[in-house]
Structures are given as C-alpha cells and as structure tokens.
Amino acid sequence: MTDGYDVEVKLLAVTGPPPATESPPEEDANRLASPEELIEYAGRLCWDSTAKLGTTPDRIQKWIEMGHESVIEHASATFYIRASRTLTHELVRHRTASYSQRSQRYVKETKPSYITPPELDAAAPDALAVFESAMQHAWSFYQQLLDLGVKPEIARYVLPNACESQIVMTMNFRELRHFIKLRTSKRALPEMRAVAGRIREIMKVQAPKSFEDM
Ligand SMILES: Cc1cc2nc3c(=O)[nH]c(=O)nc-3n(C[C@H](O)[C@H](O)[C@H](O)COP(=O)(O)OP(=O)(O)OC[C@H]3O[C@@H](n4cnc5c(N)ncnc54)[C@H](O)[C@@H]3O)c2cc1C
C-alpha cells in the first residue's frame, strides 16, 4: 500500500559490477563496485582524472548542477510495477525507457483485479459503491464475451482503466530524475505520485549521490 493506493513497486536490478566470471576488467574498471562509481569513472574519463575516483563526494551532484547530465545515463535501474492501466498508459509516455507489460491480448483477465482510487471515498458518500458496481459489470460483460467465444484481445475492450496491470520498466538515472521530477509534482495523477514517490525513495538509497537533491 503506497499513499493509500494498493500498488507495488519493486527494484529488480540496478547497474553493478561485471560478473566475476567475466574476463578481468582493466585496473580502473575493477574498482567500479556501484552504479555511482561507474558514473564517476565515466565523468572523470572526460578530464583524464580517473585516478581521483572517490575523492570528491559531491562530484556527481556538481556535474548534474552544471548540466553535464549525460554521465548519469551510464547507470540504470529496473523496476517491477503493479498498478492500474491508467497509470501504465501515462508511464509509457516516457520514451527513453524500456517496458515489458502483461498482455491483455494473450492473458485472460478472468479475475476482477483493479485499483480503487482512495479519493473516491472522499468525493461523495456513494462514489465507492458506484465504482464497485461499474467494476463488477465490466468483468461480468468481459466474461460473457469470452463465453461467447470472443478472443481476449477483443473482449478486453469492455475492461476499465482501473484494471490492474504489471509492467517491468528500465530507465537510466537521467530519465529517472526527469520522471521523478514530473511525476511527484502535485499536478501529477495521485496514483502516479504514489509510484514515483516510492521509486524516489528507492533511488535515494541505491544511488544517493545522484538523487539526494530530489
Ligand atoms: C502533470 C502532467 C500532465 C500531463 N498531461 C498530459 C495531457 O493532458 N495530454 C498528454 O498527451 N500528455 C500529458 N502529459 C504527458 C507529457 O506531455 C509527456 O508526454 C510525458 O510527461 C513524458 O515526458 P517528456 O515528454 O518530458 O519526456 P520523456 O519521454 O520522458 O523524455 C525525456 C526527455 O527527453 C527529451 N526527448 C524525448 N523525446 C524527444 C523528442 N522526440 N524530441 C525532443 N526531445 C525529446 C526531452 O527533453 C524529454 O523531456 C502530462 C504529464 C504531466 C507530468
């Protein structure tokens, strides 16, 4: 549960050192144990100062401040997100990212699984009941269409935006910063704010030098 939303955000992977089975990296690269060491190495390569790796704690923040942001593109993070189709529709508008989403064409949505916005409760006394009724009807019609032999890819046209979905998303750190800025804003969709806020929390722990100012 995040900000009243029954959504899930899990970090699946983050840029790290090469596996031990790989042939030994160069001496400098050998020291790159974290995504931020990789970023600093890449940035320092530009000024032939890789020997100073780890000597300036705010090096990455300084590069971000001066607009030398391409260096943080070398690291990326992959998340599993369970949220509504409303959210994933907005999420995939972020173009410099990679996505793999549960298919409604090949997977039957037989069980009514949907995200209930907590805002409904506050909106009007009957709002939640109306919403619940709409969900039950949508899934009932969906099942009727499947029973009539309609393919899932066509039957899904009656499913709501609230329908739960699962998506794996990979973004590099620069795009993650951009995404967090836009999607934690008060103007963003509340469910998206919940997801982006959780991603921000995770990234502050995983890569504090790249996300500490957010
Ligand atoms: C509060 C809010 C309300 C919104 N409302 C609407 C709405 O009503 N309707 C709607 O359609 N969308 C809406 N959006 C979506 C918004 O317009 C963007 O599509 C979305 O936020 C993706 O962000 P982006 O385009 O900055 O960058 P991303 O796709 O995340 O790309 C990151 C950055 O890369 C650069 N970039 C990427 N592709 C290009 C390109 N082709 N050319 C040049 N530079 C590029 C840009 O600098 C961009 O900022 C809304 C977004 C927010 C946060």
The ligand as an ORCA input file, in Angstrom:
! r2SCAN-3c Opt
* xyz 0 1
  C       1.138     16.804    -14.842
  C       1.172     16.231    -16.229
  C       0.089     16.377    -17.077
  C       0.127     15.836    -18.379
  N      -0.970     15.983    -19.178
  C      -0.962     15.464    -20.436
  C      -2.095     15.587    -21.313
  O      -3.126     16.157    -20.958
  N      -2.025     15.039    -22.553
  C      -0.900     14.406    -22.996
  O      -0.876     13.945    -24.138
  N       0.181     14.269    -22.200
  C       0.181     14.767    -20.947
  N       1.280     14.602    -20.131
  C       2.430     13.831    -20.633
  C       3.596     14.742    -21.065
  O       3.204     15.614    -22.108
  C       4.800     13.882    -21.541
  O       4.413     13.136    -22.684
  C       5.280     12.930    -20.502
  O       5.355     13.534    -19.255
  C       6.664     12.393    -20.907
  O       7.641     13.371    -20.580
  P       8.640     14.052    -21.622
  O       7.994     14.208    -22.938
  O       9.258     15.245    -20.980
  O       9.817     13.136    -21.707
  P      10.362     11.655    -21.909
  O       9.654     10.919    -22.966
  O      10.409     11.076    -20.543
  O      11.806     12.009    -22.440
  C      12.762     12.664    -21.603
  C      13.307     13.903    -22.286
  O      13.978     13.510    -23.484
  C      13.801     14.517    -24.472
  N      13.064     13.931    -25.604
  C      12.470     12.708    -25.641
  N      11.928     12.516    -26.858
  C      12.169     13.651    -27.575
  C      11.844     14.061    -28.889
  N      11.170     13.284    -29.732
  N      12.259     15.262    -29.293
  C      12.969     16.080    -28.481
  N      13.297     15.764    -27.211
  C      12.907     14.556    -26.773
  C      13.016     15.661    -23.822
  O      13.939     16.580    -23.270
  C      12.274     14.947    -22.713
  O      11.893     15.810    -21.668
  C       1.269     15.128    -18.836
  C       2.362     14.986    -17.975
  C       2.336     15.510    -16.679
  C       3.516     15.316    -15.766
*
